[in-house]
Every structure is written in C-alpha cells, then in structure tokens.
Amino acid sequence: EGQDSSFAAFLSDGEVVVEAAQRAVRREEVPFVEFRFTMNPEGDSRASVADSEDPRRGSHRRASRVRKSVMESRRPSGEDVAVESLISLTNKARAEAMIAEAVADGLTPGYDVNALPEAAPFGEECLLGLGPSSVTLSVCKLSVVLLLHRAVFEHLLQDFPKDRAALSRFQPELLPKANFQDLPICQHVDMSNELLDFFARHVERRIFFPGDYIEPDNVQIFLPKQLLNPSSNITYAIVSSGHVRVKTPPGLELAPFGHLSSGDILGPGSILPGSWFWSSVKVQALQICFVTVLHRGVIARGLEEMPREREKVLPLLIRENTGNPNVAQQVRSSERVAKILRERSIFANTSQDFLAEILNFGTVRVFMPGDRILQQGAEGNSMFILSLGLAQVVKETLEELDGSVVRNLYFIGGLTFGSVFGELVMLGVQSKRTASIVASSTCCTWEVEQERILGILNRHPVERTNFLKLVEEHLDKLAAPRVIHHKLFSDFSAQFRTLIGVNCERRLYFPRETIVREGTTGDRMYIMNLGSASVKVAKQSVMQIRGGSHFGFNMICSDKEKYTMTITTDTMCQVLIITRSSYQHALSKYPEMKEVALHLEATERSRQRKQFAGFMKLVHRRRGLRYLLEAMRDGMLSEAKNSAQMNDSNKSTLQTVIKGWRQEVAKSAELRQGDEQLRQFNDAQIYNWLQKRKRRIEQVKPDRERCRWMIDTISNRGPAGPKPKLEPIQSNANARAAARMQEIRDWSPYMTPAPVWRRRPQSPRTERGPRSPRGPSRARGHSEEASPRLPPVKK
C-alpha cells in the first residue's frame, strides 16, 4: 500500500490476503477451494460452495468469464426468471444496449475468451498510472503471480486503438474524488475531517469490466450466512466512473435507498452499501467501471487510532446490532475491563496496581462482523480481552474429497463480553494460535502484548511468581515427552528414557535472562522445550537455538568440564534440566546402557569440539576486523576527525591498507572461482562420460539382442537346414509359378512361425543323395555338411 508501482499482478495459482490500513479486507484464492461449514463438531455440515451463480466468479476471474457473464445477463437462468420479471422494460432495454455496446468490438478473431487462464487481478490503478497501490498483498502459501508492466501494456495497446480509446477515460484528473460526507453512516454521526481524510487515504480502487458482478469483499464466501447480519456490513462502494445495474430478489427493499427497485441503472457518484451484497443483491457493471471501496476494516482501523471518534461511532454500530441503549457508557468504562480480568484465573489474585498498568498499556482494537481477530496457525505475542460484542471460535481443517480439496470450518462455540483468549501464546506456552476467532458483531477488544506485560511483571514480583506457576502447570505435560522422544537419547532403551524424562526439572526463563555462562562449572544438561535463545562465545553472538536444542551433555558425564558458551533467552523459554545425579542413577539402574552412554559421550565430545572450533574461527575473524577498524579510526585517522582534510601520510597509509585488503579479497575470490570452475569441469567430464557410455550401450544393444535371439532359437528349434535349390522356370511359366519362385527366394528358416523345427519338402525335380545320419562319427568330407555352431556369448 502506497508503493508507486508500474505493473499489475495476476494471481494464477495460490492464495493471497488483501490488506488496507494494515487490516485484512478480503482474500483471494486460485483455484477456489470449496467450503463446508459445521456449527458444532457433532452437527450437520452446511455446504457453501462457489457455484455458477456465485458473483465471485464474475469479478474474481473476470479474465476468463467476461463473455460468459455477459451471455448470462442476456439469457437469465431459471432461478433469475422471477428477478428479471420485476425489471422494467425500459431499464432492461437500456442496460442491454449499454452492455452490448461495451462488448460490440469483442476480442481479436481467433481467440476464445473462455480458453484464457483463470487469474485474480490486482493493481489495475498502477498499470494505468492512476496513482500508487491502494492495497497490500500478502502471500499465504506458495503462489504463482504474473506481472504485466505498464511499458509492455502501452506497447500492446498500439495495435488496439479502440481499446486504447476506451481506457483513455481513466485519467487521474478525470476521476472524481469520493465524497464520504454522503455515506449513510455520516448522516447519523458528525465525523471529523481527520477521520474522513484517513478514509480517503486508505480506500481501495478497483476496475470492473462489462458483465462483471461487483463485489467489494468476499467474506460471505468464507463464512456461513447464519453469522452475517446484512445491516452490520458498513463497507461502501462508490461508483466513480461508468454505469451499473442493480438486480434484487423479489420483495427485498434496497435499504437505505428505498426508492430504488430491481433493474435500476446507477451512474457515477452512486453509493453501493455493503448490506446489499450480504442480501443476495447483484450489481452488474454495464461499462468499464472505476469503483472506490471503503472497507469496514479501514473504518475499524480509523476508530482505533482516534479515541474521540470511537466514542461517537462505536456506540451507534453496537446499538444497531444489540439494541442496548447503555452501550456508550460501556465503551468509555475501563472498570468493566478490570472486572473482566479479575474473573479470569490468571488475574484473580493480582493487585489493583497491576491491573491498572495492564489497562494503561493495553491497546483498543475494533473488529467488524466477519473479521478474523485471530487466525489459526498464525504466530503471535499478544492476548485479547473482549469487552464488547460477540465472536465465534472456529477450527479449520483441509480434506481431500473426490479428487478435490475441501476446507472444513467447525464452529466450536461463541465468546461473549468478558472472554479472554490468546493468553497462552502471549505467555510463551504455545508458539502458534490453535483456533481462529471470528467477530459475529462489532467487537471492541483490549490487546496486551507480551513485551509490555513482561515489563509489568518485572515490577510486580508477587504476580510474576504466580504467573510462573500458572505457566508451569500448563507446560508440565509437555516436559517428559520432549526428553523421552529426543533424538539425543534415541539409542537408549524406553525404560531408561522414561526414567530420565520423569525426573527432569522444569524451569521458566523470562526474556534477556542468562541460562548458563561461559567458563563456569556445573552438573546440568539443558534441553530447550519452548522459546528461543542466543548463543555467545567470547561475548559475541554466534548462533540462535530453539525448541529441541540441547547443550551441556558433557557436564553430566564428567565433573572436569566447563560450559563453553553463554546462553541468553530472547523470548520466554521453558528449559528442561537433567542433572548428573539423575543421569548416573539411570545408568546404575540399567547397566546394559553404559556402552551406549560411552559411545554417545565420545560422539558429543567430538561434535562439541568441532562446533567450538567453528565458533572461535568466526570470533577471531570478527575481532580482526574490529581491531582494523579501531586502528583506522583511533590511530591514523585521529587527525582527520578534527580537520576537514586528511594529510598525505594518513591518506597514503589508508590507501595502502585498502589496497592490501582488496588484494586479499580478490585472491580469495579467485581461489573460490577456480574451485568452482574445477567443480564444473569435473561435472562436465562425468556427464560426457555417462552420455558416451549410454550411446555405446545403445549401439551394441541390437547386436546383443540378435545374438541372444539366435542362441534361444538354436537351443529351442535346432540348427538351420540348407536353403533349397531353385529350379529355373520356363519362359511360359504362369503367374502362380512366379509367385512360388518369389516365395522360395524370400524363404528363411529363422522367419518361420512354426514353434517346432520342420524340414521343407524336397522338390521332385531335385536329385539328392541319401542323407547321412547325424552324429560325431560323420565324415568331414560328406556332401552335406552340418551347420556351423555359433560361439557362446558372454552375458
């Protein structure tokens, strides 16, 4: 958002979240994953799948649905017959004429619009040069995004003058600015100019083509209709350019504009309330339309940053949802939040000063219906206190059904005012959110971040002790499995690992606390269960460790070892401690594991020695660079700091140092380049040898197959007999005799289909002597020689 880009982005595969004013306003996914909603784990599933009538397909994938959406508008389906019957003939004819004129030229002959790939477009205003990007795109998973740059787009438009003329209307000076004073919400509350300017800076600018169905957001696709109250959607879309047609179901009044009816055509400056789009109202673009969207998330963000405006607007929004006339006093009351905190177990025994500091450092957050307060699987470091409104707890799973992926949403239960959620992630007990929290109405929450509440705990030691006990109770069940299933003890028996896991100690460390110090002695081994910490050697940070890492194994094997590094926590960490006495006790109880322990000790000692050598090499390199910089700054450059120019001697010394340093760098780069070239040469040689060997194998393959076939033929059918002698044919021979002669010429004993060797009958005109019996006693000079045998083929 705010980036001056010169390209448009097209999401062809993946998922992105669109953000405005640092709030998620809509979500796009290609291809679209079907949704199934279940109000409770035992309830019935209610499918909400994007079908052919889903307006999302008209706007989300307009590149491949323009022609289809136009044809659907000309030929309504059976479900829209009742809707179309309410449209006046005048408005209908006018709308048909406008949309026919918009698509009269069509595309270049030879292209099928339905064959174009589906994609979700973003950044049209950047492509047309209307201004900087109005939204931020955050990729949720591995995605494929295509970029179309403005220079390429303008070059392509030179071959399409009609399209270039149609897009010429989109100029910054020709587009009117949105007037937020005319919004329905501004008619009831006098908003300040500061808040209206905030809205104007964070609107989303979108372009819709003829036949597209306008959708400001698509939250109704990702949530069931039971949780969406149309009157609570305060998103507004303002048509800045172009005309649109409104189609409503029978009997639905277009509040707050009761004078409108189905089929009416709206022009520039028209306001499209968000309640329409949650009430099955369809708004179709008749021309190329430029729409300015003010999302409800942007309104909520503005109310968060401006407390005075929040006290005026928030009671109005909550009163419309709940009908409570005393909501204004509840919004301004902080005693209500303090009372809520005292009802929670983690804040039950805290002092009044502790709660007062939490309220002072807490941040007010506002969420509109359909917004996700927490996202399942996301990382976080804060907790929330729901002071006003209602929310739903949602669990999300993915399932493969009939070759397609289906996303299941299970609504576990509801949250009312006073609910506290996210405290385990804030305290570091959990690393990610285990469920999603979706606002059912306008919600007001207090957000307390981990860094601030830990600072408060440092000033209140009693509450700090209570918090440590509470977190240890939650983490106690995770300690033993971490040790039992740790890869370090994988070669030990299950009984040995269980004994160590049960007897290990648990301890919590707050951020910036030291677990061990370099050079000290001890008798404990540490395993990180949760959190992250920094490793320092010689007072220099060399590595960061997380859950599952271990250090100090040699300390429990011998009493002559020392810790070779300093470990300092970065976040709240739970550390599992194995003492030397518990480890030796397990070895004495299971003596058959001593040999495994000796092998593990030697392996860990070698690994630690190599690791420490690498750390010291890094430390020496950093130290040498630091000494060089300090010598240059404090020594030869000391006069340069006090004078405007450097004298010749210092300048020559500096040039000599820099020249030597550049020579060393160039030499190192040359050595690395030589190694890389040698590696590439060796790879090329190996590849050429493999290709040459493959070609030789292919060349000798037919000969080997022929020899193998001949050996199988001789062993199964015997040797080949002599070819029969040919009798000359008289000149007056008929066609039958000629065919017989050709058959004899082409005859071969290896081409006969018979599985058993048979002799061909002798011609009556051929005079042959009696055949001698086959055997070793046959004379070599006999008139009929035996067929020569082939030499054996080596396999």
Buried (B, 14 or more C-beta within 10 A) or exposed (E): BEEEBEBBBBBBBBBBBBBBBEBBBBBBBBEBBBBBBBBEEEEEEBEBEBEEBBBBBBBBBBBBBBBBBBEBBEEBEEEBEEBBEBBEEEBBEBBBEBBEEBBEEEBEEEEEBEEBEBBBBBBBBBBBEBEEBBBBBEEBEEBEBBEBBBEEBEEEBEEBEEEEEBBEEBEEEEBEEBEBEEBBBBEEBEBEEEBBEBBBBBBBBBBBBBBBBBBBBBBBBBBBEEBBBBBBBBBBBBBBBBBBBBBBBEEBEBBEBEEBBBBBBBEBEBBBBBBBBBBBBBBBBBBBBBBBBBBBBBBBBBBBBBEEBBEBBBBBBBBBBBEEEEBBEBBEEBEBBBEBBEEBEBBEEBEEEBBEBBBEBBEBBBBBBBBBBBBBEEEBBBBBBBBBBBBBBBBBEEEEEEEEEBBBBBBEEEBEBBBBBBBBBBBBBBBEBEBBBBBBBBBBBBBBBBEBBBBBBEEBEEBBEBBBEBBBEBBEEBBBEBBBEBEBBEBBEEEBBBBBBEBBEBBBBBBEEEBBBBEEEBBBBBBBBBBBBBBBBBEBEBBEBBBBBBBBBBBBBEEEBEBBBBBBBBBBBBBBBBBBEBBBBBBEEBEEBEEBBEEBBEEBBEEBEEBBEEBBEBBEEBEEEEEEEEEBEEEBBEEBEEEEEBEEEBBEBBEEBEEEEEEEEEEEEEEEEEEEEEEEEEEEEEEEEEEEEEEEEEEEEEEEEEBEEBEEBBEEBEBBEEEBEEEEEEEEEEEEEEEEBEEBEEEEBEEEEEEEBEEEEEEEEEEEEEEEEEEEEEEEEEEEEEEEEEEEEEE
